[in-house]
Amino acid sequence: MSHITIAASAKAFQQLFNEVEKNFSLSKSDSANFGPFSASYAVSVHLAGGNLQLNNDNTIELQDVEIVFGTLDFKLCLDLPGFCIPSFCIVPDPWNGCLVGFPGFCIGGPICVDLNLSGLTSKIIDLKASLLPKYFVDPARLPNWTDLDAELNGHSNQWQIFIDPEWVNVALIDVPATVENILINAINNAIHNLFPSWLPGWAIDIIMAFLGPIVDLITSLLGITTSIAEWLSDLLSNVFGLVGILETAIADYFASQYPIYQFEDPFPILPATGGLIPVKIPIRDLAATITPKEMIVQANVGA
């Protein structure tokens, strides 16, 4: 029979989880060349909300936890097909050849656009986990310290209880259809920036007519066969592997970085008073279990 039993109701466990959830963060950046285009991103994410359920098989389940991209900066570079408009005479001079001429110019080559997609979301659609007690030895504790020395210096060892995921399933990044207009406008502006400042409007209109609809140009150059939003979601989620990165980071965070509950070992039961040292008891054989109504922590008092 265990010497110590501590219970936390489902509501209290939800509050403990909320503290763990709000401290999760992840920053990541990457870039890659895909032949006809190159892309890079920089993200920072945090978690919010979700439904927590305690099961009768000693597990917990999380569903619909939002993964919020507080920052998502995306850069896309592609090669615009090159072509030249030759010089020609606008106002001829019967005696000297040409009074007003068009000097001609060439356009084409790489263009890059930056998209601020901050605020996009994904979700933990399902996470199932059990509880895992671990014993933490404070690395700052000196070898010759007693337990009292460690407490007085703020480096006591601890029992920690982690949420240990069996699996984490993250949904694709939710890229709205409105990103198509954002990308089209950005590339349209990038193309216009290639034009010489002296180029008249009618010449710009001719060139843009030659290029055709920008959306068709984008889909052709990037090899997009679905919608731009679906293509970008797949690029970030699967090609760059952000879904797998998130699943791994979330599992590692819950399992080893932030305990849902912890306490000192030896555990203080009476504070230091009147010149007397605190009374502490060593904790052994700690176990944590789940029922549909509560989390139960049991342990023995050791020597």
Backbone bond lengths (Angstrom), bond angles and torsions (degrees), N, CA, C in turn:
res aa  C-N    CA-C-N  psi(-1)  N-CA   C-N-CA  omega(-1)  CA-C   N-CA-C  phi
1 M - - - 1.458 - - 1.527 110.00 -
2 S 1.312 117.04 134.30 1.458 120.78 -178.29 1.517 110.89 -70.99
3 H 1.327 114.81 146.87 1.456 120.31 179.41 1.524 112.56 -80.58
4 I 1.337 116.26 -29.02 1.464 120.96 -175.17 1.524 109.10 -129.64
5 T 1.326 116.22 134.47 1.459 121.87 174.93 1.526 109.00 -133.85
6 I 1.332 115.44 127.35 1.460 121.79 176.77 1.521 107.27 -124.52
7 A 1.327 116.24 134.92 1.468 120.18 179.83 1.526 109.90 -125.55
8 A 1.333 115.53 143.30 1.464 122.18 174.45 1.523 107.72 -125.66
9 S 1.313 117.58 124.03 1.457 122.05 -178.99 1.529 110.36 -62.63
10 A 1.332 115.43 166.74 1.462 120.16 178.44 1.528 110.85 -57.25
11 K 1.335 116.74 -38.37 1.465 120.50 178.93 1.525 110.76 -66.94
12 A 1.340 116.11 -42.82 1.468 119.39 178.62 1.523 110.81 -66.07
13 F 1.336 116.35 -37.81 1.465 119.89 178.58 1.525 110.47 -64.23
14 Q 1.352 116.23 -38.81 1.465 119.88 176.56 1.526 110.66 -59.90
15 Q 1.328 117.13 -40.41 1.467 120.82 178.77 1.524 111.13 -66.48
16 L 1.332 116.26 -39.60 1.464 119.38 176.50 1.528 110.49 -62.46
17 F 1.337 115.48 -42.60 1.462 119.39 179.07 1.527 111.37 -63.50
18 N 1.338 117.53 -40.23 1.462 120.64 -179.70 1.525 111.20 -58.60
19 E 1.332 116.69 -36.76 1.461 120.23 178.12 1.528 110.91 -66.47
20 V 1.326 115.85 -39.69 1.464 119.81 178.11 1.529 110.08 -67.30
21 E 1.323 116.16 -45.92 1.462 121.59 -176.41 1.526 112.08 -59.98
22 K 1.331 116.75 -44.58 1.470 118.72 -173.24 1.524 112.80 -70.49
23 N 1.318 117.97 -14.30 1.461 120.60 179.88 1.523 113.35 -94.74
24 F 1.338 116.74 0.66 1.469 119.06 176.63 1.518 110.08 -76.26
25 S 1.310 116.39 135.50 1.468 121.33 172.12 1.521 108.24 -150.82
26 L 1.299 114.99 153.21 1.459 121.02 178.63 1.523 108.59 -146.91
27 S 1.313 116.38 131.53 1.463 121.94 173.15 1.523 107.86 -120.49
28 K 1.317 115.73 136.56 1.452 120.19 -175.39 1.520 109.58 -153.66
29 S 1.323 116.36 144.88 1.465 120.86 173.81 1.525 108.62 -143.43
30 D 1.329 115.10 155.28 1.460 119.53 -179.69 1.523 108.51 -164.34
31 S 1.316 115.73 162.88 1.466 121.63 176.25 1.516 108.23 -148.42
32 A 1.323 115.46 156.59 1.469 119.72 179.98 1.517 109.70 -159.99
33 N 1.335 114.69 154.59 1.457 121.63 176.78 1.527 108.26 -108.18
34 F 1.326 115.90 127.17 1.457 120.67 -176.12 1.530 112.58 -114.24
35 G 1.341 117.52 24.27 1.453 120.67 179.23 1.519 110.99 89.05
36 P 1.339 117.79 -89.68 1.471 118.82 -178.71 1.523 113.75 -72.08
37 F 1.321 117.32 -13.81 1.457 119.83 178.45 1.524 109.51 -153.53
38 S 1.311 115.29 164.06 1.461 121.54 172.17 1.526 107.66 -128.29
39 A 1.316 116.53 157.14 1.462 120.43 -177.22 1.518 109.58 -149.56
40 S 1.314 115.02 155.09 1.465 120.77 175.07 1.518 108.38 -148.00
41 Y 1.322 115.71 159.67 1.463 120.43 178.52 1.521 109.53 -147.39
42 A 1.323 115.32 159.17 1.460 122.92 171.34 1.525 106.53 -141.14
43 V 1.331 116.45 125.00 1.466 120.17 -175.89 1.525 111.01 -130.51
44 S 1.320 114.52 153.98 1.459 122.09 164.89 1.527 106.56 -137.02
45 V 1.317 116.98 134.35 1.464 120.76 -174.07 1.523 110.95 -130.17
46 H 1.339 114.57 157.44 1.457 121.09 171.34 1.523 108.48 -144.30
47 L 1.324 116.35 169.18 1.463 122.07 -177.11 1.518 110.16 -105.99
48 A 1.340 115.93 153.38 1.457 120.30 178.80 1.526 109.88 -155.23
49 G 1.348 115.37 141.31 1.460 121.28 171.63 1.511 113.89 67.86
50 G 1.339 114.72 -155.41 1.457 120.63 179.16 1.506 113.56 106.08
51 N 1.319 114.99 164.27 1.460 122.57 179.50 1.520 109.87 -110.36
52 L 1.328 116.31 129.75 1.462 122.70 -179.94 1.520 108.74 -111.66
53 Q 1.326 116.07 130.32 1.466 120.82 -179.03 1.527 109.71 -129.02
54 L 1.346 116.61 131.47 1.459 122.06 174.40 1.522 108.59 -94.82
55 N 1.325 117.19 130.21 1.464 121.91 -174.97 1.523 111.64 -106.41
56 N 1.327 114.92 163.16 1.467 119.75 179.68 1.522 112.67 -85.37
57 D 1.341 117.81 3.38 1.467 120.85 176.96 1.536 111.11 -104.89
58 N 1.330 115.31 24.96 1.471 121.66 176.84 1.524 112.23 68.01
59 T 1.334 116.43 32.35 1.460 120.59 177.78 1.527 109.80 -131.35
60 I 1.337 115.27 165.34 1.448 121.84 170.48 1.525 107.71 -121.14
61 E 1.326 115.42 154.92 1.462 120.61 175.99 1.516 109.85 -129.66
62 L 1.328 115.28 139.64 1.464 122.56 175.08 1.518 107.94 -117.09
63 Q 1.313 116.12 137.14 1.452 120.68 177.21 1.519 109.79 -139.14
64 D 1.328 115.41 148.51 1.467 122.66 173.82 1.518 113.13 57.41
65 V 1.332 116.66 36.60 1.463 120.44 171.10 1.529 107.73 -79.38
66 E 1.312 117.38 124.76 1.465 120.46 -178.54 1.522 111.12 -76.45
67 I 1.320 115.24 133.86 1.464 122.38 170.31 1.526 105.94 -103.90
68 V 1.308 116.01 108.58 1.465 121.37 -173.00 1.528 109.54 -101.06
69 F 1.326 115.55 124.34 1.462 120.54 177.02 1.529 108.38 -85.80
70 G 1.341 115.57 89.69 1.451 119.51 178.73 1.510 111.16 -60.30
71 T 1.327 116.00 -33.24 1.468 122.22 174.06 1.521 108.20 -132.50
72 L 1.307 116.28 131.65 1.457 121.50 171.05 1.525 108.00 -148.77
73 D 1.313 114.77 95.28 1.464 121.33 177.75 1.531 108.41 -100.89
74 F 1.313 115.93 124.20 1.468 121.90 -175.76 1.518 109.37 -122.39
75 K 1.329 116.91 133.44 1.463 121.94 178.93 1.525 108.76 -123.76
76 L 1.316 115.21 131.93 1.461 121.76 -178.82 1.526 108.92 -125.62
77 C 1.324 116.62 129.56 1.465 121.97 177.52 1.524 109.23 -123.87
78 L 1.327 116.14 136.97 1.459 120.28 178.98 1.525 109.17 -146.36
79 D 1.324 116.10 163.17 1.465 121.91 -179.57 1.522 110.25 -95.94
80 L 1.327 115.13 117.33 1.457 120.31 175.74 1.525 108.84 -78.94
81 P 1.334 118.33 129.84 1.470 120.01 179.71 1.526 110.66 -55.53
82 G 1.326 117.17 133.37 1.462 121.19 -176.81 1.525 112.44 -87.80
83 F 1.311 115.03 143.32 1.460 120.52 172.25 1.527 107.76 -156.07
84 C 1.309 116.38 162.58 1.461 121.75 -177.26 1.525 110.23 -124.95
85 I 1.331 115.28 145.07 1.456 122.00 169.62 1.530 106.32 -104.85
86 P 1.320 116.81 116.83 1.476 118.97 -175.33 1.529 111.23 -71.95
87 S 1.307 114.95 161.49 1.465 120.09 176.02 1.525 109.60 -70.47
88 F 1.334 115.12 150.07 1.457 119.86 177.16 1.520 108.63 -156.47
89 C 1.310 115.77 164.92 1.465 122.40 -177.18 1.529 109.68 -91.67
90 I 1.328 114.85 130.20 1.466 119.86 177.58 1.537 110.33 -93.89
91 V 1.332 116.42 -47.65 1.466 121.75 178.62 1.539 107.93 -121.12
92 P 1.309 117.93 104.45 1.478 119.71 -177.77 1.538 112.36 -73.30
93 D 1.297 114.82 152.62 1.474 123.18 174.49 1.536 107.36 -113.84
94 P 1.333 116.96 115.21 1.468 118.43 -176.42 1.524 113.59 -59.06
95 W 1.347 117.56 -23.03 1.468 119.89 -175.96 1.538 113.23 -102.88
96 N 1.352 115.86 -36.33 1.480 118.49 -174.71 1.527 113.32 -116.45
97 G 1.276 118.34 14.73 1.460 120.88 174.68 1.517 115.07 98.10
98 C 1.350 118.22 -64.31 1.471 119.46 -173.60 1.523 110.03 -155.52
99 L 1.348 114.98 127.75 1.463 119.67 176.30 1.533 111.49 -84.00
100 V 1.320 115.74 -45.42 1.481 121.19 179.94 1.526 108.15 -128.83
101 G 1.305 115.56 122.91 1.458 119.44 -179.58 1.524 112.83 -123.68
102 F 1.300 115.56 158.77 1.472 122.15 175.36 1.525 106.94 -101.97
103 P 1.342 118.40 119.71 1.467 119.38 -170.42 1.521 114.93 -73.18
104 G 1.328 116.39 -16.17 1.458 118.22 -177.86 1.520 112.45 77.26
105 F 1.299 116.14 158.60 1.468 120.74 179.03 1.532 108.38 -166.75
106 C 1.303 114.79 168.66 1.478 121.50 177.23 1.525 109.56 -118.91
107 I 1.297 115.82 149.44 1.452 122.08 178.25 1.517 108.77 -135.43
108 G 1.309 116.51 152.72 1.459 120.90 178.93 1.508 111.08 139.39
109 G 1.324 115.74 -179.73 1.452 120.57 -179.46 1.523 112.00 101.54
110 P 1.319 117.05 -169.35 1.467 120.40 -174.14 1.521 113.06 -72.23
111 I 1.308 115.26 138.40 1.463 121.95 169.93 1.528 107.59 -129.58
112 C 1.323 116.49 147.56 1.460 121.84 -179.32 1.523 109.50 -129.75
113 V 1.319 116.00 143.47 1.464 121.18 176.34 1.517 108.61 -129.32
114 D 1.324 115.72 144.95 1.461 122.55 176.71 1.520 108.91 -110.13
115 L 1.323 116.39 129.43 1.455 121.84 178.80 1.529 109.29 -118.50
116 N 1.323 116.42 127.56 1.460 121.50 173.67 1.525 107.82 -93.83
117 L 1.328 116.29 104.29 1.462 121.91 -177.15 1.526 111.36 -106.80
118 S 1.324 116.83 21.66 1.468 121.15 -179.67 1.532 109.98 -57.32
119 G 1.323 115.18 141.45 1.458 120.73 -179.29 1.517 113.31 101.58
120 L 1.348 117.87 -10.79 1.465 119.23 174.07 1.527 109.89 -63.12
121 T 1.311 116.50 158.71 1.461 120.83 -177.36 1.521 111.35 -133.25
122 S 1.318 113.31 160.53 1.455 122.88 165.87 1.529 105.03 -135.34
123 K 1.309 117.64 -171.48 1.466 120.27 179.83 1.517 111.36 -145.68
124 I 1.325 115.04 145.72 1.466 119.10 161.38 1.519 105.09 -80.29
125 I 1.318 116.99 103.41 1.458 119.30 -176.78 1.525 110.95 -79.26
126 D 1.333 117.01 -22.34 1.469 119.44 177.38 1.520 109.47 -164.56
127 L 1.312 115.41 132.02 1.462 122.11 173.52 1.522 107.11 -141.47
128 K 1.312 116.10 123.08 1.459 120.77 176.97 1.517 108.96 -116.63
129 A 1.337 116.46 135.73 1.463 119.31 -173.28 1.526 110.65 -151.22
130 S 1.306 115.01 160.31 1.460 122.63 169.42 1.523 107.13 -115.30
131 L 1.317 116.46 179.23 1.460 121.13 178.97 1.521 109.76 -100.12
132 L 1.329 115.89 139.94 1.456 121.29 -176.21 1.530 110.16 -129.35
133 P 1.326 117.91 108.32 1.468 119.97 174.94 1.536 110.55 -76.06
134 K 1.328 115.99 138.59 1.466 122.13 176.23 1.524 108.70 -134.68
135 Y 1.328 113.98 148.13 1.463 118.45 176.51 1.521 108.18 -100.29
136 F 1.330 115.39 124.75 1.458 121.80 -176.22 1.523 110.04 -106.57
137 V 1.325 115.79 118.49 1.457 121.72 174.76 1.520 107.63 -97.30
138 D 1.324 116.36 115.92 1.462 120.79 -176.57 1.527 109.45 -62.32
139 P 1.343 117.92 120.00 1.462 120.29 -177.71 1.531 113.05 -66.83
140 A 1.344 116.51 -17.46 1.468 119.58 179.62 1.529 112.01 -86.14
141 R 1.305 117.12 -3.62 1.471 121.14 179.74 1.529 108.86 -77.26
142 L 1.343 116.36 126.05 1.457 120.72 -179.21 1.527 110.90 -75.05
143 P 1.325 117.55 147.43 1.474 120.90 -175.16 1.533 113.84 -59.53
144 N 1.330 117.45 -31.49 1.472 119.47 -176.01 1.521 113.01 -90.98
145 W 1.333 117.65 3.76 1.458 119.33 179.66 1.524 111.24 -76.23
146 T 1.327 115.10 144.46 1.464 121.19 167.99 1.524 108.05 -84.73
147 D 1.331 115.89 172.63 1.465 119.00 176.50 1.525 111.03 -60.66
148 L 1.328 117.20 -35.06 1.460 120.30 178.07 1.528 110.98 -67.10
149 D 1.341 116.76 -42.24 1.465 119.95 176.42 1.534 110.87 -58.69
150 A 1.329 115.42 -43.29 1.470 119.99 -178.94 1.524 111.18 -63.01
151 E 1.328 117.10 -41.71 1.464 119.76 179.23 1.516 111.25 -66.02
152 L 1.336 116.73 -45.38 1.467 120.19 -178.12 1.529 111.31 -63.12
153 N 1.334 117.23 -27.69 1.462 121.03 179.94 1.532 112.88 -97.51
154 G 1.329 116.43 4.90 1.457 120.26 176.19 1.510 114.76 73.76
155 H 1.355 117.00 29.12 1.467 119.56 -178.56 1.525 111.34 -134.15
156 S 1.322 115.79 47.33 1.463 120.03 176.97 1.525 110.32 -71.23
157 N 1.334 116.04 149.46 1.457 120.36 170.21 1.526 108.81 -67.48
158 Q 1.329 116.23 162.26 1.464 119.70 -175.84 1.520 111.34 -141.86
159 W 1.324 113.54 149.50 1.454 120.38 161.82 1.519 107.60 -91.12
160 Q 1.318 116.89 131.43 1.454 121.55 -179.61 1.523 109.68 -126.70
161 I 1.329 115.99 141.04 1.462 121.37 178.76 1.529 108.11 -116.19
162 F 1.316 116.08 121.28 1.456 122.14 -177.41 1.527 110.98 -109.99
163 I 1.326 115.06 153.85 1.465 121.70 168.03 1.525 106.84 -83.66
164 D 1.319 116.95 116.10 1.469 121.52 -173.74 1.533 109.72 -106.99
165 P 1.336 118.93 98.71 1.470 120.97 -173.84 1.522 113.04 -66.79
166 E 1.319 115.45 136.25 1.461 121.44 167.61 1.531 109.37 -81.52
167 W 1.325 116.49 -36.12 1.456 121.18 174.26 1.526 109.44 -156.07
168 V 1.332 114.38 156.46 1.463 122.78 174.66 1.524 107.18 -134.94
169 N 1.324 116.76 123.52 1.461 121.36 177.47 1.523 109.57 -116.29
170 V 1.328 115.37 120.18 1.464 121.73 -179.28 1.525 109.03 -111.24
171 A 1.326 116.56 136.35 1.464 121.63 179.04 1.522 110.40 -77.24
172 L 1.344 115.78 164.50 1.454 120.66 175.09 1.526 110.29 -61.66
173 I 1.313 116.31 154.01 1.458 121.10 177.79 1.526 108.91 -65.98
174 D 1.316 115.93 132.19 1.462 121.59 -175.64 1.527 109.94 -85.13
175 V 1.329 116.21 96.47 1.464 121.53 178.46 1.521 108.01 -98.58
176 P 1.327 118.86 116.93 1.477 120.48 -176.73 1.516 111.99 -71.45
177 A 1.341 115.67 158.19 1.463 121.25 -179.87 1.523 111.85 -63.01
178 T 1.338 117.61 -21.94 1.464 120.59 -178.96 1.526 112.53 -65.03
179 V 1.333 117.06 -15.00 1.466 119.03 179.42 1.526 110.87 -64.36
180 E 1.335 117.10 -23.56 1.468 119.84 179.99 1.531 110.70 -60.90
181 N 1.346 116.77 -47.68 1.463 119.96 179.61 1.521 111.26 -65.15
182 I 1.334 116.37 -36.82 1.469 120.06 179.39 1.526 110.15 -62.75
183 L 1.337 116.83 -45.34 1.461 121.04 -178.85 1.525 111.39 -68.84
184 I 1.331 116.86 -41.30 1.465 120.70 179.51 1.529 110.00 -60.69
185 N 1.333 116.26 -46.65 1.470 119.64 -179.32 1.525 111.29 -64.84
186 A 1.334 116.65 -38.68 1.465 119.97 -179.17 1.521 111.06 -65.51
187 I 1.330 117.39 -43.19 1.467 120.21 179.50 1.527 110.58 -70.62
188 N 1.317 116.32 -36.75 1.468 119.52 176.54 1.536 110.15 -59.78
189 N 1.338 116.56 -43.76 1.465 120.20 178.33 1.528 111.49 -65.94
190 A 1.337 115.88 -37.97 1.472 119.35 179.51 1.521 110.97 -64.56
191 I 1.337 117.68 -38.23 1.463 120.97 178.09 1.528 109.93 -66.59
192 H 1.327 117.21 -43.10 1.455 120.39 179.76 1.532 111.33 -61.94
193 N 1.334 116.56 -31.65 1.468 119.76 179.63 1.531 112.15 -68.85
194 L 1.345 116.53 -15.51 1.462 119.94 177.30 1.523 112.85 -79.42
195 F 1.321 116.23 -20.07 1.455 119.79 -176.07 1.537 110.53 -72.91
196 P 1.326 117.24 141.59 1.472 119.12 173.22 1.527 110.83 -61.08
197 S 1.320 116.79 147.09 1.463 120.65 -176.94 1.533 112.35 -63.74
198 W 1.336 116.94 -24.35 1.459 119.80 -177.59 1.525 112.58 -84.27
199 L 1.335 117.14 -5.51 1.458 120.09 -173.09 1.531 110.08 -68.27
200 P 1.328 118.81 126.18 1.468 120.54 -179.79 1.523 111.82 -70.75
201 G 1.321 114.90 158.93 1.456 120.53 -176.90 1.503 113.67 -60.16
202 W 1.341 117.61 -37.16 1.454 119.45 -178.20 1.524 111.64 -64.95
203 A 1.360 116.30 -32.85 1.458 119.70 178.28 1.528 110.81 -70.12
204 I 1.333 115.29 -38.62 1.468 119.64 177.21 1.521 110.04 -61.51
205 D 1.343 115.72 -42.15 1.469 119.58 -179.95 1.523 110.93 -61.68
206 I 1.331 116.83 -38.51 1.467 120.20 179.66 1.533 110.52 -64.39
207 I 1.341 115.00 -44.01 1.468 119.37 -178.59 1.524 110.88 -65.09
208 M 1.326 116.51 -44.03 1.464 119.72 -178.86 1.521 110.64 -65.45
209 A 1.334 115.93 -34.58 1.468 119.21 176.43 1.522 110.54 -67.04
210 F 1.339 116.31 -35.26 1.457 120.92 177.91 1.535 110.76 -66.00
211 L 1.329 115.95 -40.78 1.467 119.62 179.87 1.520 111.84 -68.06
212 G 1.340 116.35 -29.92 1.451 119.86 -179.32 1.515 111.19 85.99
213 P 1.345 117.96 -177.50 1.467 121.20 -179.99 1.538 111.12 -55.60
214 I 1.324 116.12 132.93 1.465 120.59 -176.64 1.526 111.04 -60.81
215 V 1.332 117.83 -38.26 1.466 119.94 -178.68 1.527 110.37 -62.14
216 D 1.347 117.04 -38.09 1.470 119.93 178.20 1.528 110.43 -68.74
217 L 1.339 115.43 -37.64 1.461 119.66 178.43 1.527 110.60 -62.72
218 I 1.334 115.98 -44.23 1.467 120.60 -178.93 1.525 110.66 -62.80
219 T 1.324 116.44 -50.40 1.465 119.62 -177.18 1.527 111.52 -63.55
220 S 1.335 116.34 -33.52 1.459 119.86 179.23 1.527 110.84 -70.74
221 L 1.334 116.86 -48.26 1.462 120.23 -176.90 1.527 112.08 -67.62
222 L 1.325 117.55 -33.87 1.464 121.08 -176.48 1.530 112.66 -94.78
223 G 1.305 117.30 -5.23 1.457 119.87 179.87 1.513 113.28 69.06
224 I 1.335 116.96 33.76 1.469 121.44 -177.77 1.522 109.50 -81.42
225 T 1.328 116.08 124.60 1.462 120.76 178.26 1.521 112.08 -109.42
226 T 1.351 116.65 -11.40 1.466 121.20 175.77 1.526 107.57 -110.36
227 S 1.321 117.29 -162.86 1.459 119.73 174.71 1.533 109.17 -72.74
228 I 1.325 115.92 157.64 1.463 120.17 179.39 1.526 110.26 -61.09
229 A 1.330 117.38 -38.82 1.469 120.87 179.57 1.525 111.18 -62.60
230 E 1.339 116.79 -44.11 1.465 120.47 178.75 1.526 110.82 -66.13
231 W 1.320 116.63 -39.43 1.466 121.04 178.67 1.517 111.07 -62.35
232 L 1.334 117.20 -45.25 1.457 121.02 -179.21 1.525 111.36 -68.04
233 S 1.333 116.70 -38.33 1.464 120.62 176.95 1.521 110.58 -61.46
234 D 1.340 116.63 -43.57 1.464 120.43 179.24 1.528 111.04 -67.80
235 L 1.333 117.20 -38.88 1.462 120.98 179.76 1.528 110.47 -60.28
236 L 1.327 116.51 -48.41 1.460 120.17 -178.68 1.528 111.54 -72.24
237 S 1.332 116.31 -45.95 1.467 120.64 -172.69 1.520 113.03 -72.18
238 N 1.334 116.39 -45.51 1.460 120.32 -171.40 1.526 114.10 -108.45
239 V 1.338 116.86 -47.14 1.466 118.84 -176.69 1.526 110.22 -67.69
240 F 1.329 116.59 -49.59 1.458 119.81 174.32 1.531 111.82 -78.20
241 G 1.330 116.83 -14.65 1.462 120.82 173.83 1.507 115.05 76.81
242 L 1.344 117.61 26.63 1.460 118.82 -177.83 1.529 112.86 -64.91
243 V 1.326 117.80 -32.10 1.466 119.42 178.50 1.526 110.40 -62.50
244 G 1.338 116.59 -47.49 1.469 119.69 178.01 1.513 112.17 -64.24
245 I 1.340 116.73 -38.92 1.472 120.69 178.20 1.522 110.00 -61.42
246 L 1.332 116.99 -43.65 1.461 121.04 179.69 1.525 111.30 -65.56
247 E 1.322 116.78 -44.19 1.467 119.65 -179.71 1.524 111.03 -59.96
248 T 1.327 116.79 -43.69 1.466 120.93 179.77 1.521 111.25 -66.91
249 A 1.335 116.68 -44.67 1.462 120.48 -177.93 1.524 111.63 -64.91
250 I 1.332 117.17 -40.66 1.463 121.04 179.80 1.524 110.52 -66.92
251 A 1.333 117.01 -45.03 1.464 120.41 178.58 1.523 111.06 -60.80
252 D 1.339 116.97 -44.52 1.457 120.92 -179.65 1.519 111.59 -66.11
253 Y 1.331 117.05 -38.60 1.469 120.87 -179.92 1.522 110.57 -62.46
254 F 1.338 116.39 -51.60 1.460 119.22 -178.21 1.529 111.68 -65.33
255 A 1.340 116.75 -37.25 1.461 120.53 -172.33 1.518 113.93 -80.70
256 S 1.338 118.40 -22.31 1.468 117.00 -172.27 1.523 115.99 -147.66
257 Q 1.333 118.77 -10.02 1.459 118.64 -173.30 1.523 114.34 -103.69
258 Y 1.326 118.21 -32.30 1.464 119.78 -174.93 1.528 108.85 -139.40
259 P 1.329 118.14 104.19 1.469 120.05 -178.68 1.521 111.69 -70.10
260 I 1.318 114.80 149.21 1.457 118.78 177.60 1.524 110.69 -80.83
261 Y 1.340 116.03 -19.95 1.468 120.34 178.57 1.521 107.51 -157.27
262 Q 1.337 116.17 143.44 1.462 119.97 178.24 1.524 110.12 -154.83
263 F 1.328 115.70 156.30 1.462 120.47 175.52 1.518 109.57 -157.17
264 E 1.304 114.94 159.07 1.465 121.25 -175.32 1.528 112.12 -67.80
265 D 1.309 114.52 152.81 1.464 121.79 169.29 1.536 108.25 -136.50
266 P 1.336 117.72 123.33 1.463 128.70 -3.24 1.532 111.59 -62.55
267 F 1.338 115.39 152.98 1.455 121.35 -175.08 1.517 110.39 -89.93
268 P 1.352 118.11 126.64 1.470 119.90 -179.65 1.530 111.45 -73.80
269 I 1.332 115.98 127.57 1.463 119.79 177.18 1.523 112.02 -111.71
270 L 1.347 116.57 -20.72 1.462 120.90 174.59 1.517 108.47 -137.56
271 P 1.334 118.11 130.84 1.462 120.05 -179.20 1.528 110.99 -74.54
272 A 1.313 114.75 164.55 1.468 120.18 175.41 1.523 109.35 -70.37
273 T 1.340 116.71 125.78 1.473 121.78 179.43 1.512 109.81 -143.45
274 G 1.316 114.68 148.49 1.466 120.09 173.70 1.508 114.39 56.18
275 G 1.323 116.86 33.74 1.458 119.72 -179.60 1.503 114.46 82.47
276 L 1.325 117.64 -0.92 1.466 121.56 178.80 1.525 110.18 -91.72
277 I 1.320 116.24 147.65 1.459 120.35 178.83 1.527 109.78 -75.16
278 P 1.340 118.97 157.36 1.467 120.48 178.67 1.531 111.13 -66.55
279 V 1.329 113.92 152.91 1.469 120.86 176.65 1.527 107.65 -95.81
280 K 1.358 116.40 124.79 1.459 121.12 -177.83 1.521 109.91 -131.48
281 I 1.325 115.88 147.30 1.456 120.02 178.65 1.527 109.18 -121.83
282 P 1.339 117.57 137.59 1.470 120.44 178.46 1.531 111.42 -75.57
283 I 1.325 115.83 140.15 1.464 122.41 -178.19 1.530 109.05 -106.60
284 R 1.329 116.20 131.88 1.459 121.92 -179.26 1.524 110.37 -133.06
285 D 1.328 115.59 159.34 1.476 123.12 171.74 1.530 112.09 55.32
286 L 1.306 116.79 45.58 1.463 119.27 -177.47 1.531 110.46 -74.42
287 A 1.320 115.89 137.95 1.467 122.60 177.89 1.521 108.77 -137.52
288 A 1.327 116.53 145.27 1.462 121.52 178.66 1.524 109.06 -129.55
289 T 1.313 116.33 129.97 1.457 121.72 -178.61 1.529 110.02 -130.88
290 I 1.335 114.13 165.67 1.462 121.84 -177.96 1.521 109.35 -125.28
291 T 1.322 115.78 136.78 1.458 122.62 167.19 1.525 107.18 -122.89
292 P 1.319 118.41 169.42 1.472 118.92 179.21 1.524 113.54 -60.75
293 K 1.331 118.03 -15.49 1.461 120.68 -176.11 1.522 114.59 -107.99
294 E 1.353 117.86 -21.41 1.465 117.68 -171.88 1.529 111.99 -165.16
295 M 1.344 113.86 165.80 1.458 121.86 166.55 1.516 107.75 -98.44
296 I 1.344 116.08 135.16 1.460 120.92 -179.41 1.523 108.50 -120.86
297 V 1.336 116.17 126.43 1.454 122.86 177.05 1.523 107.69 -113.94
298 Q 1.328 116.06 125.35 1.460 121.07 179.84 1.519 109.46 -126.58
299 A 1.341 115.24 147.66 1.468 119.69 -178.58 1.522 109.36 -158.54
300 N 1.325 115.11 165.20 1.446 121.86 175.02 1.527 110.01 -110.03
301 V 1.326 114.53 156.34 1.454 120.49 172.79 1.529 107.08 -88.69
302 G 1.337 116.75 119.82 1.443 120.61 -176.77 1.505 112.48 -98.77
303 A 1.321 114.71 176.40 1.461 119.80 179.40 1.515 110.26 -85.78
